[in-house]
Amino acid sequence: MRPLYWLGLSSAAAGLLAAVAFGCSSEASAPPDKGFGGSAGAAGSAGADAGGGTGGAVIVVDGGTDDYCQDPTDHTDSDGDGIADQIEGDGDVDGDGVPNRLDLDSDGDGYPDREEAGSGRSTPCSPVANTDATDLPDFLDEDSDNDGLLDFEEPKGCANDCRVLVDCDEDPEGIIDLIEFAAGGAAAVCDGLASSDADLYFVVPYQGGPQRKRFSFSTGVKEADIYFMIDTTESMQPAIDNLKTSLNTKIIPTILNGDSAKGIPAIPGAHLGLGTFRDVPWLPWGLTTDEPYSWRFRIAGATVYGNVAPPRDNGGVLQAPESVEKILGSLQAAGGGDAPEAAGLALFMAATDRPVRLGNGGLWPPAQHPLWGAYSESTWGPQCGAVGRVGRACFRAGKLPIFAVITDAAFHNGATPANDYLPAGVPSGVGGAKTYQEVVAALQSASAKVVGVPLNTGLPGAAAFDLGKLARDTGSVYQTPGGVAKPLVAERDSTSGELSDELVRLIGLLAGQGLNNVTTVRSNYACPGNMDCTGDNIPDHAYENPQVGAEPGPFNAVQLISSVRPVEVPPPAAKPYLSVDASTFYGVRGDATVEFEVTAENTVVKPTRTVVVRVLLEVQTPSGLSLGGPEGVKVIYLVIPPGSTIQ
């Protein structure tokens, strides 16, 4: 007998086949006997015939002499499939109750035995095709090419016969069919293209040792919750009017789509919300009608909340959420009392979803609010109505919270002690107001960034110092081309007419040059179906890892990833980060691309058949905020072959 081999495969695909011949030698051994009899044996030599068969490439068998039967004079073929009964035997491979010698599809894979026996056979006793050189010939083998896809799963109607090719479409990347099937279904197997993420795979035989690959990730801010925190005291009306007129003509289009001419990158996954602040409602700090923080509003007899919400699709044009439009359109500047305002109190409550107890006015909101009725600390209650939301602003969990603070005033209890509220017990004091340090801690806990637009409406520089200090203390900085870190605050006071331009410029600096620490998190990939589970804005099919071994439930594929380490940029190339350790890039600038090396190893499971499982790998900040959008998420496929180490 000649050894079996594959023809019609590229050398790369043949190499892949050898690499994925799970537990099998790359050389075929001669069968121990000439009859399969329902057990096993290898047979014949294989070749290719580019002109044969309806499916393209077919296995051609060198018929040789009619000596493959135990009795070469007996060519009995009871089912007329061209394979002698002596070869087929009385076994029942597919368990359908019909013995192989009477079964036209002995392995039940949808391919007739006559087709799987190979062409070029001269008699029923001629050798039969054995594509993968394992113990069973194709007509008895559920997976003829040993690529991990059962023959019945292999697509038909392709240019080549996928049943006998490990890389059926021979795409340039040489991705094995099993991975393409897992990544994109049957259509992806023979479309001539590699699936976009199909190279993200490992073959991890039990005790096969570690394997390493490097994957690139984007680190840009592609999803964020931008919460406008607007000073609405009396001097702010021109600024409010500028926001009203530019919201849907400049601010929203630029945030969502960017402006390449001005170097402003897009944040396509931005949601928006709005809150306002004035001061505490008693003299000398504020007027009785003032509120330190407003997050819900009474407009035309209806209650409207400023919670962050997605942009509204208005005839194919994305505009601000209806709630933001309504609130902004209703704002009228008034009140204020003394010069500094309660921006710190407003930021604290928006970030923490906690009321504050003020010495002179009791709880804020007050026990009896003129619009909203009775309040108490026990009835403050959740605002957002959705699981996982953060703060009274209702930030989405895992998305970057950004406070866009617009004011012409310094902060009470801000960075300048001279503007502190007097403590309780002092005439006109405000006990219980949050300190500057408590405000900073609240913003840090929420992983929030601060973008500040100071305005000059009569007191030059009044707001700039507090905004700049708060931005630095919360890590809300960007790096200049010269490597200098600056706060995300306008360097000079803006006029009311410049407000919208300055606002989008600063948000663009945050997205394009802001500094973030970048690490990775890995989890079992699972999807309930009909929702975007991979971050590419395309609904995904329902999926969870199969059960493998004795452990019940979906297999925990994370245990197959032993490490994910940052890959340092070698000199003399410019580094897009400040420093790096074993898990994290620190101070990554804007929308940089970084590499992580993934090590996969299987020391835990040895299945009885080939299994594919998935792990979701995402780049995030250490506090869990998503970065990079679709380019910050990878689905890693792990092929677990049966048996032990690849030989």
VEXLUM-685202 format. One record per residue (C-alpha): x, z, y; residue in three letters. Coordinates in steps of 0.5 Angstrom, whole numbers, plus 2048, in hexadecimal, padded with zeros to 3 digits. Example, Ala and Ser with C-alpha at 12.3 -4.5 7.8 and 13.67 -1.06 7.14 Angstrom:
2
8198107F7Ala 81B80E7FESer 
//
This chain:
647
800800800Met 8027FE807Arg 80280480CPro 7FC804811Leu 7FD802818Tyr 7F980081FTrp 7F97FA822Leu 7F57F8828Gly 7F77FE82CLeu 7FC7FE831Ser 803802830Ser 800808835Ala 7FA808831Ala 7FD80882BAla 80280E82DGly 7FB81282FLeu 7F8811829Leu 7FE813825Ala 7FE81982AAla 7F781B829Val 7F781A821Ala 7F6821821Phe 7FA82481BGly 7FB81D818Cys 80281A817Ser 80381381BSer 805810814Glu 7FF80F80FAla 801811808Ser 7FE80D802Ala 7F88107FEPro 7F98147F8Pro 7F48107F4Asp 7F18097F5Lys 7E980C7F5Gly 7E68107FBPhe 7E18127F6Gly 7DE8167FCGly 7E481A7FDSer 7EA817801Ala 7F0812801Gly 7F380D806Ala 7F3806805Ala 7F67FF807Gly 7F97FC80DSer 7F67FB813Ala 7F77F5818Gly 7F37F281EAla 7EF7EC81FAsp 7EE7EA826Ala 7E97E5824Gly 7E47E981FGly 7DE7ED820Gly 7D97EE825Thr 7DC7F4828Gly 7E37F182AGly 7E97F4826Ala 7E77F581FVal 7EC7F8819Ile 7EE7F2814Val 7F07F580DVal 7F57F1809Asp 7F17F0803Gly 7F77F07FEGly 7F67F07F7Thr 7EF7F37F4Asp 7F37F97F2Asp 7EF7FE7F6Tyr 7EA8007F1Cys 7EC8047EBGln 7EA7FF7E7Asp 7EB7F87EBPro 7E77F47E6Thr 7E17F87E8Asp 7DE7F67EFHis 7D77F97EEThr 7D47FA7F6Asp 7CD7FD7F5Ser 7CB7FD7FCAsp 7CE7F67FEGly 7D37F9803Asp 7D97F5801Gly 7DC7FC7FFIle 7DD7FD7F7Ala 7D98037F4Asp 7E08067F2Gln 7E28067F9Ile 7DC8097FCGlu 7DB80E7F6Gly 7D58137F5Asp 7D68177FBGly 7D1818801Asp 7D6818807Val 7D081880CAsp 7CC81D808Gly 7C5819808Asp 7C4819801Gly 7C68127FFVal 7CD8117FCPro 7D280D7FFAsn 7D28087FAArg 7CB8077FCLeu 7CB808803Asp 7CC802808Leu 7CF80780DAsp 7D280D809Ser 7D581180FAsp 7CE810813Gly 7D280E819Asp 7CE80881BGly 7D3803819Tyr 7D2800812Pro 7D780180CAsp 7D87F980CArg 7DA7F9813Glu 7DE7FF813Glu 7E27FD80DAla 7E57F8811Gly 7E67F0811Ser 7EA7EC80CGly 7E87EF806Arg 7E87EA800Ser 7E47EF7FBThr 7E07F57FAPro 7E77F87F8Cys 7EB7F67FESer 7EE7FC802Pro 7EA7FF807Val 7EB80080FAla 7EE807810Asn 7EF806818Thr 7F280D819Asp 7F680E813Ala 7F2814811Thr 7F081680AAsp 7E981280BLeu 7E880B80CPro 7E4809812Asp 7DE80880EPhe 7DE80F80CLeu 7E1812812Asp 7DD815818Glu 7E281381DAsp 7E680D81BSer 7EB80D820Asp 7EC815820Asn 7EB815828Asp 7E681B828Gly 7E0817829Leu 7DC816823Leu 7DA80E821Asp 7D380F823Phe 7D581182AGlu 7DA80C82BGlu 7D6806830Pro 7D580082DLys 7D47F9831Gly 7DB7FA834Cys 7E17F5834Ala 7E47F882FAsn 7E27FC828Asp 7E280382BCys 7E1806824Arg 7E8804822Val 7EC805829Leu 7EE80C82CVal 7EE808833Asp 7E9803832Cys 7E9800839Asp 7F080183AGlu 7F0803841Asp 7F6803845Pro 7F780B844Glu 7F680B83DGly 7F181083DIle 7EE812836Ile 7E7810834Asp 7E5817833Leu 7E781983AIle 7E481383DGlu 7DD815839Phe 7DE81C83BAla 7DF81A842Ala 7DA815843Gly 7D681383DGly 7D680D839Ala 7D680883EAla 7DD80B841Ala 7E080A83AVal 7E080283BCys 7DF801842Asp 7E77FF843Gly 7E8805848Leu 7EA80C847Ala 7E5811849Ser 7E7814850Ser 7E981B84DAsp 7EB818845Ala 7F281A846Asp 7F1821847Leu 7F182383FTyr 7F582683APhe 7F5826833Val 7F682D830Val 7F782E829Pro 7F7835826Tyr 7FE837827Gln 80183182AGly 80583482FGly 804833837Pro 80282D83BGln 80382C842Arg 800827847Lys 80082784FArg 7FA826853Phe 7F982585ASer 7F482885FPhe 7F1827866Ser 7F182E86AThr 7ED82B870Gly 7E782F872Val 7E182A870Lys 7DC82F86FGlu 7DB835875Ala 7D5839878Asp 7D683887FIle 7D283E883Tyr 7D183D88APhe 7D184488EMet 7CF842895Ile 7CF84789BAsp 7C884689EThr 7C984B8A4Thr 7C78488ABGlu 7CE8448ADSer 7CD8408A6Met 7C883B8A8Gln 7CC8358A9Pro 7D08368A3Ala 7C983789FIle 7C78308A2Asp 7CD82D8A0Asn 7CC82F899Leu 7C582D899Lys 7C782689BThr 7CD825897Ser 7CB828890Leu 7C882288DAsn 7CC81C891Thr 7D381F890Lys 7D482688DIle 7D0825886Ile 7D381D885Pro 7DA820887Thr 7DA826882Ile 7D782287CLeu 7DB81B87DAsn 7E181D881Gly 7E4819887Asp 7EA815885Ser 7EC81388CAla 7EC81A88ELys 7F081D887Gly 7E9821885Ile 7E882187EPro 7E182187BAla 7DE827878Ile 7D9823874Pro 7D682A870Gly 7D582D877Ala 7CF832878His 7CD83587ELeu 7C983B881Gly 7C883E888Leu 7C884588BGly 7C8848892Thr 7CB84E895Phe 7CA85289CArg 7CB85989CAsp 7C886089AVal 7C186189EPro 7C38678A3Trp 7C78678A9Leu 7CC8678ABPro 7CE8628A6Trp 7C885E8A5Gly 7C185D8A7Leu 7BB8608A3Thr 7B98598A1Thr 7C085889EAsp 7C2857897Glu 7C9858894Pro 7C785388ETyr 7C184E88DSer 7C184B886Trp 7B9849886Arg 7B584688CPhe 7AE84688EArg 7AD83E890Ile 7A683C891Ala 7A284188DGly 7A7840887Ala 7AD844884Thr 7B3840884Val 7BA843881Tyr 7C1840882Gly 7C384187BAsn 7C883B87AVal 7C5835877Ala 7C782E875Pro 7C6828879Pro 7C082587AArg 7BF81E878Asp 7BB81A87DAsn 7BA81387BGly 7C1813878Gly 7C481687EVal 7C781D87DLeu 7C5822882Gln 7C5829883Ala 7C082E87FPro 7B982E882Glu 7BA836883Ser 7C0835887Val 7BD82F88CGlu 7B783488DLys 7BB83A88FIle 7C0836893Leu 7BA833897Gly 7B7839898Ser 7BD83D89BLeu 7BC8408A2Gln 7C28448A5Ala 7C084A8A8Ala 7C38528A8Gly 7CA8548A7Gly 7CB85A8ACGly 7D285B8ACAsp 7D78568ABAla 7DA8578A4Pro 7D485689EGlu 7D3858897Ala 7D6852893Ala 7DA85788FGly 7D385B88DLeu 7D085488BAla 7D6851887Leu 7D6858883Phe 7CF857881Met 7CF850880Ala 7D585187BAla 7D2857878Thr 7CB857878Asp 7CB85E87AArg 7C7861880Pro 7CB866884Val 7C986D887Arg 7CA86D88ELeu 7CA874892Gly 7C6873898Asn 7C186E895Gly 7C187088DGly 7C186B888Leu 7C286488ATrp 7BD860889Pro 7B986688CPro 7B486A888Ala 7AF86688CGln 7B085F88EHis 7AC85B893Pro 7AB85588ELeu 7AD857887Trp 7AA85E887Gly 7AD864883Ala 7B4864881Tyr 7B886987DSer 7BE869879Glu 7BA869872Ser 7B6863875Thr 7BB85F878Trp 7BB85B871Gly 7BE85586FPro 7BD84F874Gln 7BF849870Cys 7BB84886AGly 7C0845866Ala 7C5848861Val 7CC849863Gly 7CB84886AArg 7D084C86FVal 7CE84F875Gly 7C884F87AArg 7CB84887CAla 7C9846874Cys 7D0843873Phe 7D083F86CArg 7D5843867Ala 7DB83F866Gly 7DB83B86CLys 7DF83C872Leu 7DB840878Pro 7DD83E87FIle 7DB842885Phe 7DB83D88BAla 7DA842891Val 7D8840897Ile 7D984489DThr 7DB8458A4Asp 7DC84D8A4Ala 7E18528A1Ala 7DE85689BPhe 7DC85D89BHis 7E0861896Asn 7E585B896Gly 7EC85A896Ala 7EC85E89DThr 7EB86589DPro 7E98658A4Ala 7E28618A2Asn 7E186689DAsp 7DA86989DTyr 7DA87189ELeu 7D9875898Pro 7D3879897Ala 7D288089BGly 7D587C8A1Val 7D087A8A6Pro 7CD8738A5Ser 7D287389EGly 7D086F898Val 7D2873892Gly 7D286F88CGly 7D586888EAla 7DA86588ALys 7E186588CThr 7E585F88CTyr 7E9861886Gln 7E2862882Glu 7E085B885Val 7E7858882Val 7E685B87CAla 7DF85887BAla 7E185187CLeu 7E7852878Gln 7E2854872Ser 7DE84E873Ala 7E484A873Ser 7E284787AAla 7E584387FLys 7E4843886Val 7E483D88BVal 7E483F892Gly 7E183B898Val 7E284089FPro 7DF83D8A5Leu 7E083E8ACAsn 7D983F8B0Thr 7DC8448B5Gly 7E18488B2Leu 7E78448B0Pro 7EB8478A9Gly 7E584C8A8Ala 7E484A8A1Ala 7EB84789FAla 7EF84D89DPhe 7E9850898Asp 7E8849895Leu 7F0848894Gly 7F184F891Lys 7EB84F88CLeu 7ED84888AAla 7F484A888Arg 7F2851885Asp 7ED84D880Thr 7F384787FGly 7EF842883Ser 7F583E884Val 7F7837884Tyr 7FE835884Gln 801830889Thr 80682A887Pro 80B82E889Gly 80A834884Gly 807839889Val 80083C887Ala 7FB83D88DLys 7F484088DPro 7EE83B88CLeu 7EC83D893Val 7EC838899Ala 7F383989DGlu 7EF8398A4Arg 7E883B8A6Asp 7E38358A5Ser 7DE8338AAThr 7D78328A7Ser 7D782B8A7Gly 7DD82B8A2Glu 7DA83089DLeu 7D882B898Ser 7DF827898Asp 7E382D898Glu 7DF830892Leu 7E082A88DVal 7E782A88FArg 7E883188DLeu 7E4830887Ile 7E882A885Gly 7EF82E886Leu 7EC833881Leu 7EB82D87CAla 7F182987DGly 7F682E87FGln 7F383587DGly 7F7839879Leu 7F583C872Asn 7F783F86CAsn 7F683B866Val 7F683D85FThr 7F183B859Thr 7EC83E854Val 7EA83B84EArg 7E383C84ASer 7DF839844Asn 7DC833846Tyr 7D4833846Ala 7CF830849Cys 7C7831849Pro 7C682984AGly 7C4825850Asn 7C8829855Met 7CF828858Asp 7D482C853Cys 7DA829855Thr 7DA82885CGly 7DA82185DAsp 7D2821860Asn 7D081D85AIle 7CB821855Pro 7CE82284EAsp 7CB823847His 7CA829844Ala 7D082C840Tyr 7D383283DGlu 7D9832838Asn 7D7832831Pro 7D883882CGln 7DE838829Val 7E083C823Gly 7DC843822Ala 7DB845829Glu 7D484482BPro 7D2840831Gly 7D683B835Pro 7DE83B834Phe 7E283F839Asn 7E783983BAla 7EA83D840Val 7EE84083BGln 7F2839839Leu 7F5839840Ile 7FA83E840Ser 7FD83D847Ser 7FC83984EVal 802839853Arg 803836859Pro 808830859Val 80D83185FGlu 80F82B864Val 81682A862Pro 81B829869Pro 81C82586DPro 81482386DAla 810827872Ala 80C82D86FLys 80582D871Pro 805835870Tyr 80983B872Leu 80A83E86CSer 80983E864Val 80884385EAsp 806843857Ala 7FF841859Ser 7FE840860Thr 80083B866Phe 80083F86CTyr 7FF83C873Gly 7FD835871Val 7FB831877Arg 7F582D877Gly 7F3828872Asp 7FA82886EAla 7FA826867Thr 7FE82B862Val 7FF82A85BGlu 7FE830856Phe 80182F84FGlu 7FC831849Val 7FF834843Thr 7FA83383DAla 7FB836836Glu 7F7838830Asn 7F883E82CThr 7F184082BVal 7ED83B827Val 7EE836822Lys 7E7832821Pro 7E582E81BThr 7E482881FArg 7E6825826Thr 7E382982BVal 7E3828833Val 7E282D838Val 7E382E83FArg 7E6832845Val 7E483284CLeu 7EA833850Leu 7E9834858Glu 7EE83585EVal 7EB83B862Gln 7EE840867Thr 7F0846864Pro 7E9849866Ser 7E5844863Gly 7E483F868Leu 7E3837865Ser 7E8832868Leu 7E982B867Gly 7E2829866Gly 7E2824860Pro 7E9823860Glu 7EA82B85FGly 7E782B859Val 7E9828852Lys 7E682884BVal 7EB829846Ile 7E982783FTyr 7EC82A839Leu 7EC827832Val 7ED82C82CIle 7EE828826Pro 7ED82B81FPro 7F382E81BGly 7F983081DSer 7FF82D821Thr 800826822Ile 80582381DGln 
//
